[in-house]
Amino acid sequence: MADTPFSLSFLLLLLLSLSPLSLQFQANIAAADLQALKAIRNSLTDIPLRRSPSGAGFFSTWDFSSSDPCSFTGVVCDLGRVTILSLGTGRSDSPGLAGSLPPAISDLSELTQLILFPGIVTGPIPPQLGRLRNLRVLSLTNNRLTGAIPATLSALLHLHTLDISHNQLSGIIPATLTKLPELKILILSSNQFSGEIPTDISSPLLHLDLKSNKLNGTLPALPSSIRYLSLSENSLWGPLRNGLDSLSELVYLDLSVNRFNGPIPFSLFSHPSLSSLLLQRNSFSGVVPPPSSDSIIPVMFGAGSVVDLSHNNLTGEMPAIFAGAETLFLNNNRFTGPVPAEYVKSVSSGSTTTLYLQHNFISEFPLEPGTVLPDTAALCLSYNCMDPPATVQSCPASAGAPLSRPPWQCPQLKSP
């Protein structure tokens, strides 16, 4: 009997050593985080692969009975707290996840990044996400989320990136959202947002993408820090005035497919960093800066640059300012006179690979006899006030026919 205490102690130690591994693993993660991960697993599911319905999905490693939750796919921990959560693989061959986002995500209080990869996740963005005060990146793209942007997201004072593009979200853009002190990337494109763009944007934005929504109103003043700006495919209107003057760092500007009108401000062409200028399918009118203008420092468009001013009401002779742009669309305007020699030289040298000038009132394309354009050149001159050199043309099907305008539309072709 004297050996009983020792035997009991040995037995207890043996039992402890044989305890489920899950108890050891779960001790490595905070209890609140563990419960949050379980709620996420219950709320989301893998979409089966068509080619292999039984193939391993994203949640195949999420085994709470025998695995360390901090080793789950998409989970990154620091000192037992989940700091990064990536839901889905993001691979092109993965159909993503289905289900909805549970409010319990907000219990991951040390989370700095929350990423949901493309899938068919439905329902609203949980307003409880506003509790994640350490959140720096919130990306919920290419799913089927609905509802409005929760006002609570305006409490995320350390938020750097918000990307909720390609969903079915609606409502207005909260004015408080564009006042977050550290927000630099805001992508709300391809949703159903309506109303006006907030007029008092104080966030230090570098990248603003509101493309393909139902926004209206005029262009507000924007932070001078912006480098990428896309507002295309909305119902924005009015003249641009001087709302773009202060954007000295601008590299990419897309205001296409809206209802902007009036002249294109000369100051827009004084941004030396600008390499993509997309203003097509608006109602801009008037002339663009002439090459001899002393009021601006011309943009030096070069390799990789894209300029599209097509489908507007621009008039006058074409300025040489766009010569050197790799891709240049000036078609479907009211430009007159000869094509600047700089354009011809740029196409001949291969610097400009696409030059569309169709549907204008151009009188001449001064191509030297015997000049052979590069095979890579796409040149279209049809339906102007001249007989285009058909042998060098490479027009899209939308250019249509005939090749030249009728003489009565072209003063220089009218019979005396």
C-alpha positions, 0 to 999 in steps of 0.5 A: 500500500505504501507504493500507492501514492507513487503509482497514482502520481505516475498514472496521472503523469501518464494520462497527462502525457496522453491527453489530446494534442488539440488541448496542447495546440489550443493552449497556444492561441487565445480562447477568443481567437479560437472561438472566432475561427470556429465561427468562421469555419461554420459560416463559410464553406469551400465551393467544390471544384468541378474537376475534382469535387472531393479535392482538398479545399481551403479549409482542408487544414482547419482541423480543430481536433488535431492541428494548431489553429495558428498553422491553418491555411490563411492564418498568421499568429503572433504571440498566440493572437491572430494578426492576419486572416486570408480567406481563400487561396486566390488561385485562378483555379480555385472557385473560392468560398461561399457563405457569409462573413460572421460578426465573430471576426471582430473578436480577432482583436489583434487583426491587422489584415483581413482578406477575402479572395474571390468567391460567392460570399453573400450578405452584408459587411458585418458592422462589427468589423469597426471594432478591429482597431488595429486593422490596416488592410481590409480587402473583400473583393469579387464576391456577392456582398450586399448592403451599404458600407457600414458607418462603423468602418470610419472608426478604423483609424489605422486603416491603410487599404480598403478594397471592396470592389466587384460586389453588389454593395449600394448606398452612398460613400460615407463622408467620414470614410474619406477622412480616415487619417491613414487611408491611402488606397480606396477601391470601391469600383464595380458596385452600385454606389450612388450619390455624390463623391464626398466633397471634403476628402482629407485622407492622404489618398494615393489610389482612388478607384470608384469606377463602374458605379452610379455616382453623380454630381461634379468632380470635388477637390481631391487630395494632392497626394493622388497618383491613381484616379479612376472615376469612369463609367459613372454619371458625373457631369459638369466642367472639370474647372480647376479640380485637378490642378493640385494633383502634381503626382498624378500618373493615371487619370481615367474619367471616361464614360461620364457626362463631363463637358466644357474644355479640357483644362490646359493645366491638366497637361502640365503634370510631368508624371502623367502617363495614362490620360483617359477622357473618352466618351464625354462631351468635352469641347474646344481645343487642346493645348497648342504646341507653342503654348507658353502657359504650360510645361508639356507632358512628355508622353513616352513608352507605355503611355496611353492617351484616349480623348476619343468620342468627344467634341474637340475641335481645332488642329491636333497638337503635337503634345501627344506625339510619342504616346505609345497608344493614342486615340483621337478618333470621333472628334472634330479635329481639322487640318493636317496630322502633325509631322511629329505623329507621323515620325512617331508611328514610323519609328515604332514609338507609337504603336496605335494611332486612331484618327478616324471620324474627324475632318483631317485634311492630310497625313504627310507620309513620305512616299516609300515609307514603310510602317512597322508591322506592329503599327495600328493606324486608322485614318478613315472617314476624314477629309482626305483619301487615306493611304489605304495600304497602311491602314489598320482600322477596327471594324467599328470604323465603318465605311466609306473611307472618306467624308463626302465633299460637302462636309469638307470645305477644302474639298468643295468645288469652286 
